[in-house]
Amino acid sequence: MDNVGLDNNDELLTLLEQYSTQKRFYGKAYPKIPFVFSHNERDFIVEEVPLYPFSNTGEHRILKLRKKNLGTLECVKMIAQALNIKERDVGYAGLKDKNALTYQYISIPDKAFLINENNLHKIEQIKIIESCLHNNKIKTGHLQGNKFFIRLKKVTPQNFERIKDEASLAEKHGFPNFFGYQRFGNFGDNYMQALQIKKPPNKQNSLQQLLISSLQSVCFNLWLEERLKISNIMQNFSLKDSMYALSHMYNISMNREVFEILHTQTLPLTPLIGDVCMHYPHGKFFYFGDKKANDSQDVDLARLLLSDTERLKNGSIGITGLLSGMSCKKVLECGRKEKLQTLDSMQPSKSKNDQNRVRLAKQDAFIIEQKFTYPIMANGTRRYAWVYPTDLNIKYNAEKAQVEIAFTLPSGAYATSFLSYIKNGDVREF
């Protein structure tokens, strides 16, 4: 693929302008719940939950660090300098908030640690909590989830009840897995810089990769918001009016029987034929409404839809959204207005930069997904559109008018997005 930037793509520029100016839609109708959220080390605490137990043997030193007001990339740079190693030799599972107290695991070569350990203790913003050995370097994504403790302020007793009710509903039914505002930098627009990047992923530095990922995140957020609007139509309008709206607004036309099945569901995120689903919280990809290996040959579409929607309801599967990558160029070559039956690109690619092309939606789901699909200079992947908090615990301090909320989220999910969903508005606003 030619390394062409996206800065001249008028369609994408229009989308990005839309993202920077409009209010988010969270799929709820009630007025936002007023409370104050302060993103600082006293009121926002994050602790990683490792994907696997460490082996206590091997060539890699695993350190559990406590960091104050220090982002992951800054931390990696400091550690690399202290140990006289390259930044790429420092392994970590994911990026953590800067304006927080965070507990994060990193891996480093044990030889370097033994030689220069004292230098690590001189870094004021870092404290080593635990240390052990492991066979492998920690890599991005090697994370089960994150535990959060957050303090909300200026909460009245009535609004505490609303917060508690909405959080409990989210624990039971999930919430939209938007990327949080932290993804987009101090001014909320770092994705604009990504438009100029023309290097393939394996030649990008860490900053360029971060900017590219923010551009992917914007497209994902816009897609998810569009899907929530479609769900809102399905849930609040009659069958006839919903069919008319989806046909004229989104060019989605399905037969009445299929539409009636989807229209009668009570899911907060309405599925569409051809959605790429995945077993939750991890597993294989498959298409919503397709036959499975254990289905009989004569099973009809209605039964398949009812089966898949039931699994969506109980949280055993989830709809996924696209994080666009270079392999998505084929979508553009096929024509955006085409109803592709499939662009299943899980087959090995000839490109060394994209060994496993990302699976794309098809049929009705593709009609929506294609609007947010661009050949971004990244290895494309997919992300759950809907996630579930666990271990929820909420306490109210009436004297201080404060709420203390603790919960665990799966890897990649944002606590600020969970709070925004509860609030039904930007968590940074009162």
C-alpha positions in Angstrom: 0.0 0.0 0.0 1.2 3.5 -0.8 2.1 5.5 2.3 -0.4 8.3 1.6 -1.5 10.6 4.5 -5.2 11.2 5.2 -4.9 15.0 5.5 -6.6 15.5 2.1 -9.5 13.2 2.7 -12.4 15.6 2.9 -14.9 13.0 4.1 -12.7 12.1 7.1 -11.9 15.8 7.9 -15.7 16.4 8.0 -16.1 13.5 10.5 -13.3 14.8 12.7 -14.8 18.3 12.7 -18.1 16.8 13.7 -16.5 14.9 16.5 -14.7 18.0 17.9 -17.9 20.1 18.0 -20.9 17.9 18.9 -22.0 16.6 22.2 -21.8 12.9 22.8 -25.0 10.8 22.7 -25.0 8.0 25.3 -28.4 6.4 24.3 -30.3 7.8 27.3 -33.1 10.3 27.6 -32.9 11.5 31.2 -31.3 14.8 32.2 -27.6 14.5 33.2 -26.8 13.8 36.8 -24.8 16.7 38.3 -21.6 15.8 40.2 -17.9 16.9 40.3 -15.2 14.6 39.0 -11.6 15.6 39.7 -9.0 13.7 37.7 -6.2 13.7 40.2 -4.1 11.3 42.3 -6.4 11.7 45.4 -9.7 11.0 43.7 -8.7 8.7 40.9 -6.8 5.4 41.6 -6.1 2.6 39.1 -4.6 -0.8 39.7 -3.9 -3.3 36.9 -5.1 -6.9 37.1 -2.5 -9.1 35.3 -3.6 -11.5 32.6 -1.7 -14.4 34.1 0.4 -15.3 37.2 4.1 -14.6 36.9 6.4 -17.6 36.9 9.0 -16.3 39.4 11.7 -17.6 37.0 13.2 -16.3 33.8 15.2 -13.5 32.3 12.6 -10.7 32.7 12.2 -8.7 35.9 8.5 -7.8 36.7 8.0 -4.7 38.8 4.7 -3.5 40.2 5.0 0.2 40.4 3.1 2.9 42.1 3.1 6.1 40.1 1.8 9.6 40.9 0.9 12.0 38.1 3.1 10.1 35.7 2.0 8.7 32.4 3.1 5.3 31.1 5.3 6.6 28.3 7.0 9.1 30.6 7.6 6.3 33.1 9.1 4.1 30.5 11.5 6.8 29.4 12.6 7.4 33.0 13.2 3.7 33.6 15.1 3.2 30.4 17.4 6.1 31.2 17.9 4.9 34.8 18.8 1.4 33.7 20.7 2.4 30.6 18.5 0.4 28.3 16.3 1.2 25.3 12.7 2.2 25.8 11.6 -0.8 23.6 13.2 -3.1 26.2 10.6 -1.9 28.8 7.4 -4.0 28.5 3.9 -2.8 29.6 0.4 -4.0 29.1 -1.3 -0.7 28.4 -1.3 3.1 28.9 -2.3 4.4 32.3 -3.7 7.8 33.2 -1.2 10.5 34.0 -3.5 12.5 36.4 -4.0 9.7 38.8 -2.4 7.3 41.3 -1.7 4.2 39.3 -0.4 0.7 40.1 1.1 -0.8 37.0 3.3 -3.8 36.0 6.3 -3.4 33.8 9.0 -5.8 32.6 12.7 -5.1 32.1 15.7 -7.3 31.4 16.8 -8.7 34.8 20.5 -8.2 34.1 19.9 -4.4 33.7 17.8 -4.3 36.9 20.5 -6.1 39.0 23.2 -3.7 37.8 21.3 -0.4 38.1 18.5 -1.1 40.6 19.5 1.8 42.9 18.9 4.3 40.1 15.2 3.3 40.0 14.8 4.2 43.7 15.9 7.7 42.9 12.9 8.4 40.7 10.6 10.3 43.0 7.3 9.7 41.2 7.9 5.9 41.2 7.8 3.4 44.0 8.5 -0.3 43.6 5.7 -2.3 45.4 6.5 -5.8 44.2 9.3 -7.6 42.3 9.6 -11.0 40.7 10.9 -12.9 37.6 9.1 -14.1 34.5 9.8 -16.0 31.4 8.5 -13.4 28.9 8.4 -9.6 28.4 5.0 -8.0 29.2 3.4 -7.0 25.9 0.5 -4.6 25.0 -2.8 -6.3 25.8 -1.4 -8.7 28.4 -3.9 -7.4 30.9 -7.1 -8.9 32.3 -8.5 -5.5 33.4 -8.2 -2.6 35.8 -9.5 -1.9 39.3 -10.7 1.7 39.9 -11.4 3.8 43.0 -13.0 7.1 42.2 -14.4 9.9 44.4 -17.3 12.1 43.1 -18.1 15.4 44.8 -21.0 17.7 45.3 -23.5 14.9 45.2 -26.9 15.4 46.8 -28.7 12.4 48.5 -31.2 12.3 45.6 -28.5 12.3 43.0 -26.6 9.6 44.9 -29.6 7.4 44.5 -29.6 8.1 40.7 -25.9 7.4 40.5 -26.4 4.1 42.4 -29.3 3.0 40.2 -27.6 3.8 36.9 -24.3 2.1 38.0 -26.3 -1.0 39.0 -28.1 -1.0 35.7 -24.7 -0.7 33.9 -23.3 -3.6 36.0 -26.3 -5.8 34.8 -26.7 -4.6 31.2 -23.3 -3.0 30.4 -22.4 0.3 28.9 -21.0 1.7 25.6 -17.2 1.1 25.3 -16.3 4.6 24.2 -12.7 5.6 24.2 -12.2 8.2 27.0 -11.2 11.8 26.5 -7.7 11.0 27.8 -7.1 9.2 24.5 -7.1 12.5 22.7 -4.5 14.6 24.5 -4.7 17.8 26.6 -6.6 19.7 23.9 -8.7 16.8 22.8 -7.6 16.9 19.2 -4.3 15.0 18.9 -5.9 12.8 16.2 -5.5 15.7 13.8 -1.7 15.2 13.9 -2.1 11.6 12.9 -3.4 12.7 9.5 0.2 13.6 8.5 1.7 10.3 9.5 2.7 8.2 6.4 5.0 5.6 8.0 3.8 2.0 8.3 3.2 0.8 11.9 6.6 -1.0 12.2 8.5 2.2 11.4 6.5 4.5 13.8 7.8 5.7 17.1 5.8 5.5 20.3 4.4 9.0 19.9 3.3 8.4 16.3 1.6 5.1 17.3 -0.2 7.0 20.0 -1.5 9.6 17.6 -2.5 7.0 15.1 -4.4 5.1 17.8 -6.3 8.3 18.7 -7.5 8.6 15.1 -8.7 5.0 15.2 -10.4 5.8 18.4 -12.3 8.8 17.0 -13.7 6.7 14.1 -14.7 4.0 16.6 -16.5 6.5 18.9 -18.4 8.0 16.0 -19.4 4.6 14.8 -20.6 3.6 18.2 -22.6 6.8 18.7 -24.3 6.2 15.3 -25.2 2.7 16.4 -26.7 4.1 19.6 -28.8 6.5 17.6 -30.1 3.6 15.5 -30.9 1.7 18.7 -32.7 4.7 20.0 -34.9 4.8 16.9 -35.7 1.0 17.2 -36.6 1.4 20.9 -38.7 4.5 20.8 -40.6 4.4 17.5 -43.2 2.0 16.1 -42.2 -0.8 13.8 -43.5 1.0 10.8 -41.8 4.3 11.7 -38.5 2.6 12.6 -38.5 0.7 9.2 -39.1 4.0 7.4 -36.4 5.9 9.4 -33.7 3.3 8.9 -34.5 3.0 5.2 -34.4 6.7 4.5 -31.7 7.8 7.0 -29.3 4.9 6.7 -30.3 3.0 3.6 -31.0 -0.1 5.6 -33.8 -2.2 4.2 -34.6 -5.6 5.7 -37.6 -7.8 5.4 -40.4 -7.2 7.9 -40.0 -10.5 9.8 -36.3 -9.8 10.5 -37.0 -6.2 11.4 -39.8 -7.3 13.8 -37.5 -9.7 15.6 -34.8 -7.0 16.1 -37.4 -4.3 16.9 -39.0 -6.3 19.8 -35.6 -6.9 21.6 -34.8 -4.8 24.7 -31.1 -4.6 24.1 -29.5 -1.2 24.7 -27.4 -1.7 21.6 -29.5 -3.1 18.8 -27.7 -5.7 16.6 -27.7 -5.6 12.8 -27.4 -8.5 10.4 -23.7 -8.9 9.6 -22.4 -7.5 12.9 -19.0 -9.0 13.8 -19.6 -10.5 17.3 -17.2 -12.1 19.7 -17.6 -14.4 22.7 -17.3 -12.2 25.8 -14.9 -11.4 27.4 -12.7 -13.2 24.8 -13.1 -15.7 22.1 -13.6 -16.2 18.4 -15.2 -13.8 15.9 -18.5 -14.7 14.1 -21.2 -12.9 12.3 -24.5 -12.1 13.9 -27.3 -14.1 12.2 -24.9 -16.6 10.5 -25.1 -20.3 11.0 -22.8 -21.8 13.5 -20.9 -25.1 13.2 -23.4 -26.9 15.4 -26.5 -25.5 13.7 -28.6 -27.9 11.6 -28.7 -27.3 7.8 -32.4 -26.4 7.8 -32.3 -23.8 10.7 -34.0 -20.6 9.6 -32.8 -17.0 10.0 -35.4 -16.1 12.6 -34.2 -18.9 15.0 -30.6 -17.8 14.5 -31.4 -14.2 15.3 -33.3 -15.1 18.4 -30.5 -17.3 19.6 -27.9 -14.6 19.0 -29.9 -11.9 20.6 -30.5 -14.1 23.7 -26.7 -14.5 24.0 -26.3 -10.7 23.7 -28.8 -10.2 26.5 -27.0 -12.6 28.9 -23.6 -11.1 28.0 -22.0 -14.3 26.7 -21.3 -12.6 23.3 -20.7 -9.0 22.3 -20.9 -6.8 19.2 -17.5 -5.4 18.1 -16.6 -2.2 16.3 -13.7 -1.6 13.9 -10.4 0.0 14.6 -9.5 0.9 11.0 -6.2 -0.2 9.6 -4.3 -0.4 6.4 -6.1 -3.5 5.2 -9.3 -1.5 5.1 -8.1 0.0 1.9 -9.8 -2.9 0.1 -13.1 -1.5 1.3 -12.5 1.7 -0.5 -11.4 -0.1 -3.6 -14.7 -2.1 -3.6 -16.7 1.1 -3.3 -18.2 2.5 -0.1 -21.8 2.2 -1.3 -21.5 -1.5 -2.2 -23.2 -4.0 0.1 -20.3 -6.4 0.5 -21.3 -9.8 1.5 -18.0 -10.2 3.3 -14.6 -8.8 3.4 -13.4 -11.5 5.8 -9.7 -10.8 5.8 -8.5 -13.2 8.5 -6.4 -14.9 5.9 -2.7 -14.2 6.0 -1.6 -11.1 4.2 1.2 -10.7 1.8 2.2 -7.6 3.7 4.7 -8.1 6.5 3.1 -5.1 8.2 -0.3 -6.6 8.4 0.0 -10.3 9.1 -3.7 -10.7 10.1 -6.1 -8.5 8.4 -9.1 -7.4 10.4 -12.5 -9.0 9.9 -15.1 -6.5 8.7 -18.8 -6.3 9.1 -21.1 -7.3 6.2 -24.7 -6.7 5.0 -26.7 -4.2 7.1 -23.9 -3.7 9.7 -21.4 -2.9 6.9 -23.6 -0.1 5.6 -23.0 1.7 8.9 -19.4 0.6 9.5 -18.2 1.7 6.0 -18.8 5.4 6.9 -16.1 5.2 9.6 -13.7 2.9 7.7 -10.4 4.5 6.5 -6.9 3.1 5.6 -5.3 4.4 8.8 -1.6 3.6 9.1 -2.1 0.9 11.7 -2.8 -2.8 12.0 -6.5 -2.9 12.2 -8.4 -4.8 14.9 -11.8 -4.9 16.5 -13.0 -3.7 19.9 -16.0 -4.7 22.0 -18.8 -2.1 21.6 -20.3 -3.0 24.9 -18.6 -4.0 28.2 -19.6 -4.8 31.8 -18.3 -3.5 35.0 -17.8 -6.0 37.9 -17.1 -5.8 41.6 -19.2 -2.7 41.9 -19.2 -1.0 45.3 -20.7 2.4 46.0 -20.7 4.4 49.3 -22.1 7.8 50.2 -20.6 10.3 52.6 -23.5 12.6 53.4 -21.4 14.9 55.5 -19.0 15.6 52.7 -21.6 15.1 49.9 -19.2 12.7 48.2 -19.6 9.3 46.5 -16.9 6.7 46.6 -17.3 4.2 43.7 -15.1 1.2 43.1 -15.3 -1.2 40.2 -13.3 -3.4 37.8 -13.3 -3.0 34.0 -12.0 -5.2 31.3 -8.7 -4.3 29.5 -9.1 -1.3 27.3 -12.3 0.1 28.9 -12.3 3.6 30.3 -13.6 4.5 33.8 -14.3 8.0 32.5 -16.6 6.5 29.8 -18.4 4.5 32.5 -18.9 7.7 34.6 -20.1 9.7 31.5 -22.6 6.9 30.8 -23.9 7.1 34.4 -24.0 10.9 34.3 -25.5 11.0 30.7 -23.0 13.7 29.9 -19.4 14.7 29.8 -17.9 13.7 33.1 -15.7 16.8 33.1 -18.8 19.0 33.3 -20.9 19.6 36.4 
